[in-house]
Amino acid sequence: MDLSELQKSIEGLYHTFAVKQAPASIDRCPHCMNEQEAKDLLRQDLASIPEAELWSYAFDVFYTVGAVEDFRYFLPRILELVSQHAETDLDPEMVLCKLTYADWLNWPAEEQAAIERFLKAAFWALLNGPADQNPHEDGNLIDSWLCGLSRSGLSISAFLEILEYPRNQTQKKQLLAFVQDDDEYFSDKETWWFPSDGDKEPFADQLDVNRKLFFEWVTGQ
């Protein structure tokens, strides 16, 4: 895989979800998004929506604004923005968990495949992009992506395999150093990949599975 795969995967997202028309409106809490803000989002060219105007929607969707219909429409742009890594204020943990809220693993197979292709390409780009664009010297951003991938409902096993590639050994060491420098990373569950309180988080079960998988991977190094 090379860095061009990320751009191809983004184009694939736009193509796959192109049949999704802009919704007529966005269901919302008026205190979180007013009518004009909703109209402004919907009238713009999807691929050109600035992050500053989409950030609030991406953060609040399924909490106080939006539904699956409009989330599917905005998804290619949201994922494109989060793949900018250190250049974006969109948090992968916050963004990727929304896939679980949208029940994406029950979407059509071609949509799932487009998203999975993107996630692998974005993770690869994080590890292999220019250092000044994707700083991960403390392993924090890599950890954040693994957390977000876990919260999406996927197993992180394929992403741990990517970290094992010979060209990714420096980044692997940076992640391990980040984990090992935090004495409470594994001992205090509430400081690791967000607290989960079972019934309230739809990704809680998969998060626990991935916590165990990651712990075994770290201790095996």
N, C-alpha and C positions, 0 to 999 in steps of 0.2 A: 504494500500500500504506500502511496506517496501523497504529498500534500494536495495535489490536484483532485484527489478523490473527495476531499471535503466539498469543493465547489461543485463537483458532479453530483454529490449527494444532496446538496442544497437545491440544485436545479431539479433533481428528482422529486424533492418534496413539493416544489411549486407545480411541477407537472402532475404529480399524483393527486394533489388536492385542488387542482385547477377547476374541477367540476363544482367545487363549493362556491356558491354565489355569496356575495356580501349579504348578511341578514338585513332585514328591514329595520331592525332596532336591536338594542342590547338591553336585556332585563338587568336592572341595576338598583342598588340602594342610591337614592338621589344625593345622599351626603358623601358617597364615595366616588360617584361619577355623575355629573349633571347631564342634562339632555344635550347641551351644545357639545360637550366633550365626546359624548357617544356619537353624535352626528359627524363630528370632525374625524373620528377614527374611521367611520364607515365610508366616508366620501373620498378618502385618499387612495392612491395606488398602493396596493398591499406591500409590494416590495420596497416602497420608498418611505413607509411610515417611520419617522424618527423614533429612536429608542425612548427619548424623553416623553413622548406622547403615548407609547405603548407600555411603559414600565408599570404604571399603576394598574392597568388591566391585567397584565401578566401576573402581578402580585396578588390581586384580589379575586381573580376568576375562580368561581365555585365557592367563594366565601361570601362576598357581598355583591359581585357583579357577574354577569355572563352565564352561559349554559354551554352544553356540548356543541350545539350548532355553531355559535360564533367562535368558540375555541378552535374548532376544526378549521374554520376559515382563517383565523389569525395564526395558526400553528406554524406554517412555513416561515413566516417572518420572525416569530418569537424564537424559533430554534436557530435561524440564521444569526440573530443577534447574540444569543447565548454562546454560539460557537466562536465568537470573537474573543473569548476567554478574558485575559487581563484588560482588554480594551472595552469591556462592557460592565455595566453595573447590575446586569441581570445575574442572579445567583443560580447556579445549576441545581442546587438542592431545592430552591423555591420553584424553579420552572419545571423540572423534570417530574416532580411529585404530582403535578397537575395532570400528567398523562394517566396516572392511576385513578384520579378523581373522574377522568373522562372515560374510564374503562376501555382504554385503547387496545388492550389485548383481546378484545372481542370485536374490534373493527375489521373490515375486509383485509384479507391476507396481503394484498398489494400495498395497502396503507401501512400495515405493521412492518412489512419488509423495507419500505422507504424510510421509516423512522429508525429502524435498527441499523440500516446501512449508514444513515446520518450519524447516529450515536457513536458507532465504531470509528467513523472517519473523523468526527470531532475530537474524540479521545486521542486518536493517533496524532492529529494536528496539535493538540495541546502538548504532547510529549516531544514533537519534532519541529514545531514552529520556531521562528527566530526568537532568541532569548529576550530581546527587548520588547517583543510583542506578547510573549507567553512566559513571563517570569514564574518559575516554580522552584526557585532555589531552596525554599523551606518545605516543599512538598505539600503545602496547604491547599493549593488549587487542585492538585491531583486528588487529594483526599476529598475535597468538596465535590469533584465530579464523580468519584466512586460512590459517595453518599447519595448524590442525585440519581445516579443510575440505579442504585438499590431502591430508592424511593419510587422509581418509575415502575417497579414490579419485575424488573429483569434480574436474573442472576448475574453477579459481577464476575463469574468465572472466566468468561471470554475476555474481559478487560484486564484481568490479572494475567492472562496469557500474553496479552499485548505487552505488558510490562516486562515479561520475560525475554522479549526479543533482544538479541545482542545489542542493537543500536539504541535500546532504551534503558540500558543498565545504569547510566548516570541518573536518569529520572527515578528509576526504581530505588536507588540508594538515597535520593533526596526524600522520597516518600517514607522510606523506612526510618531515616533519621528524624523526620518530623514526628512520626508515631512514637519512636523510642525516647524522644526528648520529653514527652508528656507522660509523667508517671501515672496519671489518672485516665489515660486514653481508653484502656480496656477495663480498668477496675471500677470506674464510675460510669455506669451506662448512660446517665443523663448528660454527660459531656461528650459522648461519642455518637456522631451522626444523628443528633437531636433526640430528646426524650420521646419515647412512644408510650402511650397509655392505652394500648390494645384497641378497645372498641371504637375509639374516636378517630383513629388513623387507618384508612383503608390499606396502607402499605405496611402496617406494623408486622404482620407475619413474615413477609419477605425480607423486611429489614432485619429481623432477628436471624433469619437463615443466612443472610449475607454477613451479618456481624460475626457469626460463627465461622463462616468460610474465610473471611478476611483475617480473623484471629489465627486460624490454622495456617494461613499463607504466611503471615508475618512471623509467627513462631517457628516456621519451617525454614526460614531464611538464615 
